[in-house]
Amino acid sequence: MKLHRREFLHVAAGAGVLPVSSRAARAQSYPTRPIRLVVPFPPGGVFDFVGRPLAERIRPALGTVFIENVGGGGGSLGGATVAHASPDGYTLLLGSTVQYVTEMLLKSRPQYDPIKDLAPIANVSINTFAIVVHPAVPAHTLKEFVDYAKANPGRASYGTSGAGTLNHLTGELLKLRAGIPELIHVPYRGAGPALTDLIAGQVPMVIPAMSGQVLEFHRTNRLRILAVVSPSRLAGTPDLPTAVEQGYPDLIALQQIGLIAPRGTQTPIIAQVAQATHTVLADRGFQQMLTEAGLEPDLDSTPETFRRSLEQDVAHWTPVVNAIGLKLD
């Protein structure tokens, strides 16, 4: 088994390089202690919405899985935490398209290389984003908000879960397609803090990932969903219009959210975690929870299909990033 230099130094600093038979035995006995699942955003967003019930339901197969929220850098800090962790299966990432797009497209000095440093295990869900406003904003459609923003240049703003996230790229794409360059971006450390400020009236518009929390706020009139940026209406929320049907055919953004390990994690461990994830996804209650919140369960994901999907997402966003000219450093 070939080790990267960083992995070799990590092993050599301990008890020495283990023989192949020892490593195989360790994989066969996995897991023997709690597993840390890094959620790369603060509590209150779609990653918590997916991660916490997943950690609970995967327990019969893998034992204790505890959540550690590592927010910051639009998901990059959590991704780096796992990319640089020991590849022993005890530190996993609830990762997504955002780690790949941010590090590969938006940074000249990335914290890690997602292709070389991360190993996709299984996708859990595919989700989209919503364009939501405070109820005091005089807009009930996306076009009405665009007109409002144009009539108030420099005064309208939108919040996201961080610079470089797909939420941010969706907002910049809206600005580009609707011709509202003075719509100011306000980055937060996660969707939870952004939604809190939206409800308090501190920011007029937010672009969060769809989740049960966002829908509940919409249904209780604490915020108003103007559009979702999926290709068609969501199965679980057919009453919500899309940006496409409101005249913005290119305003589409989808995100994979699934389990990812540090590169170098042994294949039997990857397979075991993937199988445990499939068992959770086979549960109709878990599927329904995701669907009713506007997410799509990914029932047939494998390490290979998840990897290809993430790479395809990078290819999809490359021309958008180039057109916007966005760089984080």
Buried (B, 14 or more C-beta within 10 A) or exposed (E): EEBBEBBEEBBEEEEEEEEEEEBBEBBEEBBEEEBBBBBBBBBBBBBBBBBBBBBEBBBEBBEEBEBEBBBBBBBBBBBBBBBBBBBBBBBBBBBBBBBBBBBBBBBEEBBBEBBEBBBBBBBBBBBBBBBBBBEEBEBEEBBBBBBBBBEEEEEBBBBBBBBBBBBBBBBBBBBBBBEBEEBBBBBBBBBBBBBBBBBEEEBBBBBBBBBBBBBEBBEEEBBBBBBBBBEEBBEBBEEBBBBBEBEBEEBBBBBBBBBBBBBBBBEBBBBBBBEBBBBBBEEEEBBEBBBBBBBBBBEEBBBEBBBEBBBEBBEBBEEBBEEBEBEBE
